[in-house]
Amino acid sequence: MKKQFLRSLFAALLLFQLIPLTWANAEKLKVGAPILIPPYVITDSDSGMELDIVKEALIFKGYELEFVYLPLLRVSKYLKQKGIDCGLTMSSNIADAKNIYYSDSHITCQNAAITLESRRLKIRSAKDMIGKKVCTFQNAAKYLGPDFVEASKKGLRYREISELNNFIPMLFQGTTDIVISDIFLFKYYRKNDKRTDTTASVTIHKIFSPKMLNVGFIDEKVRNDFNDGVRHLRKTGRYDEIIKKYIY
């Protein structure tokens, strides 16, 4: 009995010694993330759909993370200046991003025209929104493509709002005909809205091109490790669990 106790005690002491050693040897990464873009990044809780994917993929590969929250446009600037080790919500299409190693796309943004199903609106292109009450995000014309810009020149009138959670009551209470929003963002705010009844069915018209996001790294090996980590999340089903957590 005494020998068994001593063996158990020795094993416990050995484990106690190994754990801090593992932490001490873990490579620490400064991860640049844009300030408060739910459901992708939720600053207050170090969480969000994109943040969780990046966090779990890198932790799986043995890294320790410190998040640095920045305005979206400064993430790539800090990365190029090596003020951070990697940056979220980036695009590999950035022309001047030299010496940055981009990950495989880990998440895709999709803007869409969203309507109440009961309205039976057929939206096949931006010009089909002419004559309707349209609500969208600020500076929409910069992101929604040439067809949207052309339609706006031909009579498409739209309202831009800064508080994107207000899309929800505007659509479900009928003060706007069409909301143009990122689909994940719309579903997140719909799930969490307490102001209005959001049970009515909606139609999502995917008339805009999707945008694949990447993580930018200054170290190629860390980039490769991240890609491996994301593949692991997808293979095990954890990736889908993270997405569903925020929008369903």
C-alpha positions in Angstrom: 0.0 0.0 0.0 2.8 2.3 1.0 4.7 1.5 -2.3 1.6 2.2 -4.4 1.2 5.6 -2.6 4.8 6.5 -3.3 4.5 5.6 -6.9 1.4 7.7 -7.3 3.1 10.6 -5.5 6.2 10.3 -7.7 4.0 10.3 -10.9 2.1 13.4 -9.6 5.3 15.3 -8.9 6.7 14.4 -12.3 3.6 15.6 -14.0 3.7 18.8 -11.9 7.3 19.4 -13.1 6.5 18.7 -16.8 3.5 21.1 -17.1 5.3 24.4 -16.5 8.2 23.1 -18.6 5.8 22.7 -21.5 4.4 26.2 -21.0 7.9 27.7 -20.7 8.9 26.1 -24.0 5.8 27.1 -25.9 6.5 29.7 -28.6 4.5 32.9 -27.9 2.8 34.7 -30.7 1.4 38.2 -30.8 -1.8 37.9 -32.8 -3.2 41.1 -34.3 -7.0 41.1 -34.6 -9.4 43.8 -35.7 -11.4 45.6 -32.9 -14.9 44.3 -32.4 -16.2 42.8 -35.6 -18.8 40.3 -34.3 -19.3 37.5 -34.9 -15.8 37.2 -36.3 -14.0 39.0 -33.4 -15.5 39.8 -30.0 -12.9 41.8 -28.2 -14.3 41.8 -24.7 -14.1 38.1 -24.3 -11.2 37.2 -26.6 -13.7 35.1 -28.6 -15.5 35.1 -31.9 -15.9 32.9 -34.9 -12.7 33.7 -36.6 -10.7 34.3 -33.4 -11.7 30.9 -32.0 -10.7 29.1 -35.2 -7.3 30.8 -35.2 -6.9 30.3 -31.4 -7.7 26.6 -31.4 -5.6 25.9 -34.6 -2.5 27.5 -33.1 -2.9 26.1 -29.6 -3.3 22.6 -31.1 0.1 23.1 -32.6 1.6 24.1 -29.3 1.7 27.9 -29.5 0.8 30.4 -26.7 -1.1 33.5 -27.9 -1.4 37.1 -26.9 -4.1 39.1 -28.7 -3.4 42.7 -29.8 -6.6 44.5 -30.9 -6.2 47.1 -33.7 -8.3 49.0 -36.1 -8.9 46.8 -39.1 -6.7 48.8 -41.5 -3.7 48.8 -39.1 -3.5 45.0 -38.8 -1.6 44.6 -42.1 0.6 47.7 -41.2 1.6 46.2 -37.9 2.3 42.9 -39.5 4.6 44.4 -42.1 6.4 46.3 -39.4 6.8 43.1 -37.4 4.9 44.5 -34.4 2.8 41.3 -34.4 3.6 37.8 -35.5 0.3 37.2 -37.4 -2.8 39.2 -38.4 -6.4 38.2 -38.8 -9.1 39.2 -41.3 -6.6 39.7 -44.1 -6.6 38.9 -47.8 -3.8 37.3 -49.8 -4.8 39.7 -52.6 -3.1 42.6 -51.0 -0.5 43.7 -53.6 2.1 45.3 -51.3 2.2 42.6 -48.7 5.8 41.4 -49.3 7.5 38.9 -47.0 4.2 37.9 -45.5 3.2 34.3 -45.6 -0.6 33.8 -46.1 -2.5 30.9 -44.8 -5.0 28.9 -46.7 -8.4 30.5 -46.5 -9.7 29.7 -43.0 -13.1 31.5 -43.3 -15.2 33.0 -46.1 -17.2 36.2 -45.9 -20.4 36.5 -48.0 -22.4 39.6 -48.4 -25.9 39.1 -49.6 -29.2 40.9 -50.1 -31.6 39.6 -47.4 -35.4 39.9 -47.6 -38.4 38.5 -45.8 -39.6 35.3 -47.6 -43.2 36.5 -47.4 -42.3 39.5 -49.7 -41.4 37.0 -52.5 -38.9 39.4 -53.9 -36.7 38.1 -56.7 -33.2 39.7 -56.4 -30.9 38.3 -59.1 -28.6 41.3 -59.4 -28.1 44.8 -57.9 -30.4 46.4 -60.4 -33.4 44.3 -59.1 -33.1 46.4 -55.9 -33.9 49.7 -57.7 -37.2 51.1 -56.3 -36.9 49.2 -53.1 -36.0 50.5 -49.6 -32.4 49.2 -49.1 -30.3 49.3 -46.0 -26.6 48.4 -45.9 -23.4 49.1 -44.0 -21.1 52.1 -44.3 -19.0 52.6 -47.4 -20.9 49.7 -49.0 -20.0 50.9 -52.5 -16.3 50.1 -51.9 -17.0 46.4 -51.1 -20.1 45.3 -53.1 -18.6 45.4 -56.6 -19.1 47.3 -59.9 -22.7 46.0 -60.5 -23.8 47.7 -57.2 -22.0 50.9 -58.1 -23.6 50.9 -61.6 -27.1 50.2 -60.2 -26.6 53.1 -57.8 -26.0 55.4 -60.7 -29.2 54.2 -62.4 -31.5 54.9 -59.4 -30.7 52.4 -56.7 -31.0 54.4 -53.4 -29.8 52.9 -50.2 -29.3 53.9 -46.6 -26.0 53.2 -44.8 -26.0 52.6 -41.0 -23.2 52.3 -38.5 -24.9 50.2 -35.8 -25.3 47.0 -37.8 -27.5 45.3 -35.1 -30.2 47.7 -36.2 -30.5 45.7 -39.5 -32.6 43.2 -37.6 -35.6 45.3 -36.4 -35.6 47.3 -39.6 -36.1 44.1 -41.7 -38.5 42.2 -39.4 -40.6 45.3 -38.6 -40.8 46.2 -42.3 -39.1 49.6 -42.3 -36.8 48.4 -45.0 -37.4 46.0 -47.9 -33.8 44.7 -48.2 -30.8 44.4 -45.9 -27.4 44.0 -47.5 -25.2 42.3 -44.9 -22.5 39.7 -44.4 -24.5 36.5 -43.8 -22.7 35.4 -40.7 -23.1 38.9 -39.2 -26.8 39.0 -40.0 -27.4 35.5 -38.4 -25.4 36.5 -35.3 -27.4 39.6 -34.7 -30.7 37.9 -35.5 -29.8 35.2 -32.9 -29.1 37.7 -30.2 -31.7 40.4 -30.9 -34.2 40.8 -28.0 -36.1 43.8 -29.4 -38.4 42.2 -32.0 -39.8 38.9 -33.3 -37.3 37.4 -35.7 -39.0 34.1 -36.4 -40.2 35.0 -39.9 -38.4 33.2 -42.6 -35.9 35.1 -44.8 -34.5 34.7 -48.3 -30.8 35.1 -48.7 -29.9 36.3 -52.2 -26.2 35.7 -52.8 -25.7 38.2 -55.6 -22.3 39.4 -54.4 -18.9 37.7 -54.7 -17.7 35.9 -51.6 -14.4 37.0 -50.0 -12.0 34.4 -48.7 -10.0 35.5 -45.6 -6.5 34.5 -44.7 -4.2 34.9 -41.8 -0.9 36.7 -42.5 2.3 35.4 -40.9 5.9 36.7 -40.8 7.2 33.1 -40.3 6.6 30.4 -42.9 6.8 27.6 -40.4 4.1 29.1 -38.1 1.9 29.6 -41.2 2.3 25.9 -42.1 1.5 24.9 -38.6 -1.6 27.0 -38.6 -2.8 25.4 -41.9 -2.3 22.0 -40.3 -4.2 23.1 -37.2 -7.2 24.3 -39.3 -7.2 21.0 -41.2 -7.4 19.2 -37.9 -10.4 21.4 -36.8 -12.2 20.6 -40.0 -11.4 16.8 -39.9 -12.6 16.5 -36.3 -15.8 18.5 -36.8 -14.7 21.2 -34.4 -14.6 23.8 -37.1 -18.3 23.4 -37.8 -19.0 23.5 -34.0 -17.3 26.9 -33.7 -19.4 28.4 -36.6 -22.7 27.0 -35.3 -21.9 28.4 -31.8 -22.2 31.9 -33.0 -25.0 31.9 -35.6 -27.5 29.1 -34.6 
